[in-house]
Amino acid sequence: MTDRVLIFDTTLRDGEQSPGASMDRDQKLTLAKQLARLRVDVIEAGFPISSPGDFDAVKEIAETVHGPIIAGLARAREADIDAAWRAVQNAGRPRVHTFVGTSDIHVKYQLRKTHEEVLRMAVEAVECAKARCADVEFSPMDATRTDRQYLVDVVTGTIAAGATTVNIPDTVGYATPWEMLDLITFLRENVPGMDGIIISVHCHDDLGLSTANSLAAVRAGARQVECAVNGLGERAGNASLEEIVMALRTRKDSFGVEVGTETAELMRTSRMVSSFSGFLVAPNKAIVGDNAFSHESGIHADGVIKERTTFEIMDPQDVGISESAITLGPRSGRAALKKRLEDLGYPVEEPAKLDSIYERFLALADRKKQVHDEDLATLMQLDGAASAGTYRIESLHVAAGTTQPTASVTLDCDGERLQGSGVGNGPVEAICSAIDAATGLNGTLEDFSVHAVTRGRDAIAQARIRLVMEGREAIGRGADVDTMLASAKAYLNGVNKLIVAERKARVDEL
């Protein structure tokens, strides 16, 4: 058994399945490159057969991101497996990850098959994947609620069929740490041929036990942990990558294993995922929360001043938290901006794109005394380029207070100026009504949230909306020092996305 635990990142696949957390192709590629800098061992880049867009994103990641294994997920179906292989085949180190449900609940109610049929599906899926790819991972979904003897049969059959990694998922977050430790131990003792196979775990956080369950599996001999940055994922999320990595590193005396992760990239990666997904990191979140290395109690502060280790078991710099914040201002040139963006994981090579970003940076710097890293990350995740036939804001006026809120807006669409005004129960509703009046469209705002990206009176506000129009749905994001303008930008961003999606749908129908 190796003493190295592989970190399998599923932020781009399971993490993106969080409602409202979808990322566009450029964001996925940027994040995949950052995950490579983080030096994760495996990037599960997506579920290629789920959509043409996901297939293209996985394929581009496989062809351009170097270092980690690039995996594509596939159900136990030949079409899925073929799509996954075609998406990852040009990676330096490709993997096909296939799965099927094995618990009585899944076999009876979801698959509606017999246990013998499901076992045959699992074996044939691995054989199908192995015929295409040397590196094949198999997951018996809902393994922790699967009959143990049947689980032994499935794992034994898929190893014989060629699986090189067997993942034991706690798909619904049902297990306890002692049950997970016992299950991995049981499989190691009862499945023939396990010595040459990597045992993996994928734990969900429905009971808040995903990290504990993953670490218990490592104690039992698992040597791959599937996790996501910031714990992003279905329902309550996945095991948190940063918690797994730092627990194994900080308590090496207890686990006796190594991880190859570049931990100084953890904070940078966390902020990128938060920015792209729109999911805030709680201040008290372990490792990457704003308060993770903060001390307010007099006793704690006094102790840390005298000797950091009195109340800190990790060095903040080990996770990428610098004691000094680097800021840029209106007099910072293109070279300084380009270098700082590279440091933050946003390399910009095209001169024209840098010019566009620099113009937006100067507009922001003119309104703020200092531009912080969080401001730059927000600037980069909001696309400043407009497609033909879409709208941008020229001016916005909002009046609110003790009288009914009103808003008026002037938009530009391919050089044409459009104006609209509206009222609402609140200023955001008035803004949306004004934009609808100017565009002649009528969207329904399903969700709205706004938060400060940085601190202080001149903090950037980032707004996020979920917009529905004629049966289509889009997530819109906008940011500005002015909260109302940020809200307007977010709503218009959603409108523009729906316009582009409708246009593409018409082309596809031809």
URRAHU-V9669 format. One record per helix or strand of 2 or more residues. SS is the DSSP state (helix for helix, strand for strand). FROM is the first residue (numbers start at 1). LEN is the number of residues. Records with the same first field share a line. If there is no record, write none. Layout:
SS->FROM-LEN ; FROM-LEN
This chain:
strand->6-4 ; 42-5 ; 69-7 ; 94-8 ; 136-6 ; 165-6 ; 198-7 ; 224-5 ; 392-8 ; 405-9 ; 416-9 ; 444-9 ; 461-9 ; 472-9
helix->15-3 ; 25-14 ; 48-3 ; 52-13 ; 78-11 ; 104-8 ; 115-16 ; 143-3 ; 148-14 ; 177-14 ; 194-3 ; 210-11 ; 229-3 ; 241-10 ; 252-4 ; 263-15 ; 298-9 ; 308-3 ; 316-4 ; 334-10 ; 351-15 ; 373-9 ; 427-13 ; 483-27
